């Protein structure tokens, strides 16, 4: 009689992939951390250890010994990303099995708007110069808008 063990084992390995559950995940002694946007710096006990996505060893989050001034960081993960607000998350038991997925609050840079468009490129350039002189535009913003006006000629 033939055994169907290899087929059953193959199906068991594929089953998690069908449910979009990762085949490799953090164990009971680690936590999977991901962020949107990805690439956020992960700080544990006041030190940057890696960037998202990552698997973090819980012994780093819950160290046996640590400096007294780091007590507020104990059991917490901080995510930092340029242009986003820092997020401090207290690790819970649910996160250990489900992982930590964080959507960061990020500010999208808005392109500066020049006041009502002037009738000629020369007038628009003069208005742009006034805005820059008043400190309302950075050098980079000034150059971007200036180039756009000149390109429209």
Secondary structure as a PSIPRED ss2 file (coil, helix, strand):
# PSIPRED VFORMAT (PSIPRED V4.0)

   1 X C   1.000  0.000  0.000
   2 X C   1.000  0.000  0.000
   3 X C   1.000  0.000  0.000
   4 X C   1.000  0.000  0.000
   5 X H   0.000  1.000  0.000
   6 X H   0.000  1.000  0.000
   7 X H   0.000  1.000  0.000
   8 X H   0.000  1.000  0.000
   9 X H   0.000  1.000  0.000
  10 X H   0.000  1.000  0.000
  11 X H   0.000  1.000  0.000
  12 X H   0.000  1.000  0.000
  13 X H   0.000  1.000  0.000
  14 X H   0.000  1.000  0.000
  15 X H   0.000  1.000  0.000
  16 X H   0.000  1.000  0.000
  17 X H   0.000  1.000  0.000
  18 X H   0.000  1.000  0.000
  19 X C   1.000  0.000  0.000
  20 X C   1.000  0.000  0.000
  21 X C   1.000  0.000  0.000
  22 X C   1.000  0.000  0.000
  23 X C   1.000  0.000  0.000
  24 X C   1.000  0.000  0.000
  25 X C   1.000  0.000  0.000
  26 X C   1.000  0.000  0.000
  27 X C   1.000  0.000  0.000
  28 X C   1.000  0.000  0.000
  29 X C   1.000  0.000  0.000
  30 X E   0.000  0.000  1.000
  31 X E   0.000  0.000  1.000
  32 X E   0.000  0.000  1.000
  33 X E   0.000  0.000  1.000
  34 X E   0.000  0.000  1.000
  35 X E   0.000  0.000  1.000
  36 X E   0.000  0.000  1.000
  37 X C   1.000  0.000  0.000
  38 X C   1.000  0.000  0.000
  39 X C   1.000  0.000  0.000
  40 X C   1.000  0.000  0.000
  41 X E   0.000  0.000  1.000
  42 X E   0.000  0.000  1.000
  43 X E   0.000  0.000  1.000
  44 X E   0.000  0.000  1.000
  45 X C   1.000  0.000  0.000
  46 X C   1.000  0.000  0.000
  47 X E   0.000  0.000  1.000
  48 X E   0.000  0.000  1.000
  49 X E   0.000  0.000  1.000
  50 X E   0.000  0.000  1.000
  51 X E   0.000  0.000  1.000
  52 X C   1.000  0.000  0.000
  53 X C   1.000  0.000  0.000
  54 X E   0.000  0.000  1.000
  55 X E   0.000  0.000  1.000
  56 X E   0.000  0.000  1.000
  57 X E   0.000  0.000  1.000
  58 X H   0.000  1.000  0.000
  59 X H   0.000  1.000  0.000
  60 X H   0.000  1.000  0.000
  61 X H   0.000  1.000  0.000
  62 X C   1.000  0.000  0.000
  63 X C   1.000  0.000  0.000
  64 X C   1.000  0.000  0.000
  65 X C   1.000  0.000  0.000
  66 X C   1.000  0.000  0.000
  67 X C   1.000  0.000  0.000
  68 X H   0.000  1.000  0.000
  69 X H   0.000  1.000  0.000
  70 X H   0.000  1.000  0.000
  71 X H   0.000  1.000  0.000
  72 X H   0.000  1.000  0.000
  73 X H   0.000  1.000  0.000
  74 X C   1.000  0.000  0.000
  75 X C   1.000  0.000  0.000
  76 X E   0.000  0.000  1.000
  77 X E   0.000  0.000  1.000
  78 X E   0.000  0.000  1.000
  79 X E   0.000  0.000  1.000
  80 X E   0.000  0.000  1.000
  81 X C   1.000  0.000  0.000
  82 X C   1.000  0.000  0.000
  83 X C   1.000  0.000  0.000
  84 X E   0.000  0.000  1.000
  85 X C   1.000  0.000  0.000
  86 X C   1.000  0.000  0.000
  87 X E   0.000  0.000  1.000
  88 X E   0.000  0.000  1.000
  89 X E   0.000  0.000  1.000
  90 X E   0.000  0.000  1.000
  91 X C   1.000  0.000  0.000
  92 X C   1.000  0.000  0.000
  93 X H   0.000  1.000  0.000
  94 X H   0.000  1.000  0.000
  95 X H   0.000  1.000  0.000
  96 X H   0.000  1.000  0.000
  97 X H   0.000  1.000  0.000
  98 X H   0.000  1.000  0.000
  99 X C   1.000  0.000  0.000
 100 X E   0.000  0.000  1.000
 101 X E   0.000  0.000  1.000
 102 X E   0.000  0.000  1.000
 103 X E   0.000  0.000  1.000
 104 X C   1.000  0.000  0.000
 105 X C   1.000  0.000  0.000
 106 X E   0.000  0.000  1.000
 107 X C   1.000  0.000  0.000
 108 X C   1.000  0.000  0.000
 109 X C   1.000  0.000  0.000
 110 X C   1.000  0.000  0.000
 111 X C   1.000  0.000  0.000
 112 X C   1.000  0.000  0.000
 113 X C   1.000  0.000  0.000
 114 X C   1.000  0.000  0.000
 115 X C   1.000  0.000  0.000
 116 X C   1.000  0.000  0.000
 117 X C   1.000  0.000  0.000
 118 X C   1.000  0.000  0.000
 119 X C   1.000  0.000  0.000
 120 X C   1.000  0.000  0.000
 121 X H   0.000  1.000  0.000
 122 X H   0.000  1.000  0.000
 123 X H   0.000  1.000  0.000
 124 X H   0.000  1.000  0.000
 125 X H   0.000  1.000  0.000
 126 X H   0.000  1.000  0.000
 127 X H   0.000  1.000  0.000
 128 X H   0.000  1.000  0.000
 129 X H   0.000  1.000  0.000
 130 X H   0.000  1.000  0.000
 131 X H   0.000  1.000  0.000
 132 X H   0.000  1.000  0.000
 133 X H   0.000  1.000  0.000
 134 X C   1.000  0.000  0.000
 135 X C   1.000  0.000  0.000
 136 X C   1.000  0.000  0.000
 137 X C   1.000  0.000  0.000
 138 X C   1.000  0.000  0.000
 139 X H   0.000  1.000  0.000
 140 X H   0.000  1.000  0.000
 141 X H   0.000  1.000  0.000
 142 X H   0.000  1.000  0.000
 143 X H   0.000  1.000  0.000
 144 X H   0.000  1.000  0.000
 145 X H   0.000  1.000  0.000
 146 X H   0.000  1.000  0.000
 147 X H   0.000  1.000  0.000
 148 X H   0.000  1.000  0.000
 149 X H   0.000  1.000  0.000
 150 X H   0.000  1.000  0.000
 151 X H   0.000  1.000  0.000
 152 X C   1.000  0.000  0.000
 153 X C   1.000  0.000  0.000
